[in-house]
Amino acid sequence: MSFLGTEKYPKEDEFGSFLSSHTGSSNAYTDSEDTVYYFDIDSNFFEEGLDRFAQFFVSPTFTSSATNRELNAIESEHSKNINNDGFRFYQIENDIANPDHPLNRFATGNKDTLLNIPKSNGIDVRD
């Protein structure tokens, strides 16, 4: 979601194109406690790459179209994982954890938890 454009570099594909043109790549993943964002690039372009990367945390744009596409991608990934035994075991672990502990939550997110429920509570997730 964060790699979709910033105020300084507004084009959605600008970071990916910049990395590709300088033998680089980027990715992100979420584990049980953290979300990890990373990139690699030819060292000659590291400073410019780092500036572009940092802008995702300084001034992301979260355009409506990009946000909707990302929510659909998250929903698709969640749907794919529903029948995955590893994810099922992980959810069981969450369900049996102490109710007062943060682990006792739905952990992966989907369109309901990220859009529909906040919207029903009067929250615009893009604000």
N, C-alpha and C positions, 0 to 999 in steps of 0.2 A: 504494500500500500504506500509506503513512504517513497518509493522510487518513481512516483508519477508526476513529478514536476514541482518546481519551487518558484518563488517570486523572482529570484535572480536568473534562474534557468527554467523558463516556463514550459518548454516543449516536453511532453510526456516521455518521449523516447530519447531525449537529449543525453542523459547520463549513460544509458546503454550503448548508444551510438558512439559516444566519446570513448567509453571503455573498449568497445569492439575495435575501434580504429587504432587503439594503442595496446593491443594484445591483452586486454583485461576482461574481467567478468565481475558479476556481483550476485549476491543472493541473501536470503534471510530465512531464519527458521525460528520457531518458538518451541521451547522445551517446557518442562513443568514449572519453571520459575522465572525464566528470562526469555526475551526475544533477542536474537543475535543478528546483527546486520554486518555484512562484510563485503569488501571488494579487493581485487588485485589489479595491478596495472604495471606497464613498463615503468621502471623507476624514474626515467626522464620526465614522466608526466604525472608523478605522484602528487606534487603540490596542487596542481590544477584539479586533479582527480579528487583530492581530499577536500578542496573547497567545494566542489560540486556535491560530494557526498555529505559534507557537513550541512549544506543548505537544506537537506531533507529534514533535519532536526531543528533548524533555525526558522525557516519560513516555507513549509510545505503549502501547496495550493489546494489540494483536495477538491479538484473540480467535480462537479456533479456527475459528469459522464465517467470519469475515472473512478470515482467512489462507487458508482453503481456496478461498473465492470468488476471491480475488486470484490465487492460484496457477493456478486454472482460466482466468482472464482472460489471464494471462501465457502459458499454454500455447496458448490460442486465437490470440493475437497471433503467437506464434512459428510456429504451423502455417500461418497466413495468409501469413507472410513467406517460407516455404520456397521457393516458386516465384517470388519477386520477384527479378528480375535485379539490382537494386541491392543487396539483401541478400546475394545469391550472390557478387557481386564483392567486397563487403566481407569475406565469410568467406574468399574466396580470398586476399585481402590479408593477413588474419590467419594463414592457413595457411602462407604463404610467408615470413612475418616470421621474424626470428632467434628460434629456440626459447627463448633466454634472455630475450627481451623480453616484457613483459606483453601486447603486441599479439598475440602468438602464443597466443591462447586463444579458446575459444568465447565469443562476445561478448554474446549477447542473453539467455540464460537461458531455461529451460523447466522443466517439472515435474520432469524427471530431475535437472537440475543444481541446482535449488532445493529439492527435497524428497527424491526417491528416493535419490540418491547420498549426500547427507548422512545420511539415515536408515540406509542400509546400512553406514555408517561409525560408527553409534552416536550421531549428532548429531541432537538435536531442534532444528529451525530456529526454534522459538518460544521457546527458552530464551535 
